[in-house]
Amino acid sequence: MPVPLSRIFRPAQAARVLGISRATLYRWEASGRLAPRVILGPNTSGWREEDLAAFIAAAPRGGQKTA
């Protein structure tokens, strides 16, 4: 059974989608707040579209406080 393909967002694209800087993107990854990136080659990595979508869906909405 074939594995469904997923779009991969490079760091600059992922940061733009989330509205943060690339430095924050890497900090969030290191702290476990954001899913780890996929390594595509020796100098190429990115985040799966579904990982970013899940992160956005789980984020608190405006005016809501986190526990």
Backbone bond lengths (Angstrom), bond angles and torsions (degrees), N, CA, C in turn:
res aa  C-N    CA-C-N  psi(-1)  N-CA   C-N-CA  omega(-1)  CA-C   N-CA-C  phi
1 M - - - 1.451 - - 1.530 108.32 -
2 P 1.333 118.02 125.91 1.465 120.16 -177.81 1.526 112.09 -69.69
3 V 1.302 114.94 146.57 1.468 121.27 177.63 1.526 108.04 -84.50
4 P 1.341 118.32 129.79 1.467 119.33 179.26 1.529 110.30 -64.42
5 L 1.314 115.50 136.92 1.454 120.44 179.81 1.524 110.16 -78.65
6 S 1.305 114.59 147.47 1.451 122.07 -178.83 1.519 108.34 -123.33
7 R 1.319 116.60 144.25 1.464 119.22 173.98 1.522 108.60 -69.97
8 I 1.310 115.22 143.84 1.459 121.63 176.41 1.530 107.56 -112.81
9 F 1.327 115.53 127.62 1.459 121.38 177.85 1.519 108.75 -99.86
10 R 1.318 116.53 121.91 1.458 121.57 175.72 1.531 108.48 -66.75
11 P 1.335 118.38 163.16 1.472 120.36 -174.46 1.535 115.01 -51.79
12 A 1.315 118.02 -46.05 1.467 119.68 -179.18 1.530 110.88 -63.95
13 Q 1.331 117.00 -39.43 1.467 120.75 178.42 1.526 110.80 -66.67
14 A 1.330 116.64 -45.34 1.464 121.08 -179.39 1.528 110.36 -61.40
15 A 1.323 116.62 -43.30 1.465 120.39 179.23 1.523 110.46 -62.36
16 R 1.326 117.04 -41.13 1.463 121.18 179.49 1.531 110.75 -64.40
17 V 1.334 117.09 -42.43 1.471 121.28 179.18 1.528 110.45 -61.39
18 L 1.323 117.03 -39.85 1.464 121.39 -177.92 1.526 113.12 -85.45
19 G 1.324 117.39 -11.74 1.461 120.92 179.66 1.509 113.20 73.75
20 I 1.342 116.54 33.46 1.467 121.95 -178.84 1.530 109.10 -130.84
21 S 1.312 116.57 172.60 1.455 120.62 176.08 1.523 110.42 -82.59
22 R 1.321 116.12 163.26 1.468 119.24 176.89 1.522 110.48 -64.16
23 A 1.323 117.64 -35.58 1.466 120.20 178.68 1.531 110.40 -61.44
24 T 1.330 116.87 -43.11 1.463 120.83 177.69 1.522 110.60 -64.72
25 L 1.312 116.51 -39.08 1.468 121.40 177.46 1.532 110.12 -56.10
26 Y 1.318 116.64 -47.72 1.469 120.68 -179.89 1.537 111.78 -69.06
27 R 1.342 117.70 -35.88 1.465 120.53 176.42 1.516 110.72 -63.77
28 W 1.337 116.45 -45.07 1.454 119.92 179.30 1.519 111.35 -63.04
29 E 1.315 117.68 -37.67 1.464 120.78 177.19 1.531 109.96 -64.54
30 A 1.321 116.63 -46.19 1.469 121.37 -178.19 1.531 111.62 -63.22
31 S 1.336 116.93 -33.82 1.464 120.37 -178.58 1.537 112.42 -83.87
32 G 1.339 117.47 -9.18 1.455 120.83 -179.05 1.517 113.63 89.97
33 R 1.314 117.06 0.08 1.471 120.71 179.76 1.532 110.91 -68.50
34 L 1.321 116.40 -31.88 1.456 123.22 -178.81 1.521 108.63 -118.62
35 A 1.319 117.08 145.11 1.470 121.38 179.95 1.535 110.58 -57.81
36 P 1.322 117.03 149.42 1.464 118.93 177.96 1.523 111.54 -65.75
37 R 1.306 115.04 149.87 1.463 119.81 179.45 1.520 110.56 -75.36
38 V 1.307 115.14 163.42 1.454 123.30 176.95 1.530 107.21 -96.09
39 I 1.310 116.53 128.98 1.462 120.41 177.71 1.524 107.81 -88.55
40 L 1.321 116.20 119.67 1.459 121.70 -176.97 1.517 112.54 -99.77
41 G 1.303 117.20 -20.71 1.464 122.03 -179.05 1.509 108.88 -173.31
42 P 1.323 117.40 -175.75 1.469 119.54 -176.18 1.533 113.80 -61.89
43 N 1.320 118.01 -29.58 1.471 120.89 -179.55 1.519 112.48 -128.09
44 T 1.326 116.70 22.31 1.452 120.40 -174.78 1.527 110.29 -135.01
45 S 1.336 115.57 128.31 1.465 120.46 176.98 1.520 108.30 -148.54
46 G 1.315 115.47 167.60 1.455 119.98 178.10 1.515 110.53 -172.64
47 W 1.316 115.45 177.59 1.460 122.06 -179.25 1.518 109.34 -111.75
48 R 1.337 115.86 141.69 1.466 120.90 177.01 1.523 109.85 -68.57
49 E 1.308 115.45 142.29 1.461 121.24 -179.97 1.527 110.88 -57.12
50 E 1.335 117.44 -42.13 1.468 119.45 -177.96 1.528 112.16 -68.17
51 D 1.334 118.19 -29.36 1.469 120.51 176.19 1.528 110.61 -67.58
52 L 1.348 116.48 -42.33 1.461 119.84 178.22 1.527 110.66 -67.09
53 A 1.338 116.66 -40.90 1.465 120.48 179.11 1.524 111.15 -62.72
54 A 1.334 117.24 -41.10 1.467 121.20 178.70 1.530 110.52 -65.24
55 F 1.326 116.75 -39.28 1.463 120.97 178.55 1.527 109.96 -62.59
56 I 1.329 116.46 -45.48 1.465 121.01 -179.40 1.530 110.05 -64.71
57 A 1.331 116.81 -43.02 1.467 120.55 -179.19 1.532 111.82 -63.35
58 A 1.331 117.07 -32.58 1.463 121.07 -178.18 1.529 112.89 -84.90
59 A 1.320 117.40 -10.80 1.467 120.85 -177.53 1.522 110.29 -69.32
60 P 1.335 116.92 143.92 1.468 119.47 178.14 1.521 110.57 -63.94
61 R 1.307 116.31 145.51 1.462 122.20 178.27 1.528 109.29 -80.52
62 G 1.306 116.40 162.03 1.452 121.50 -179.96 1.513 112.67 -52.73
63 G 1.329 116.40 131.93 1.451 121.19 178.38 1.518 114.32 87.09
64 Q 1.322 118.03 -10.77 1.453 120.33 179.47 1.514 109.53 -90.61
65 K 1.317 116.19 139.83 1.443 121.09 177.96 1.513 110.24 -95.29
66 T 1.333 116.21 144.33 1.455 120.14 176.76 1.521 109.29 -88.73
67 A 1.287 116.00 154.07 1.479 120.67 -178.49 1.503 111.31 -74.51
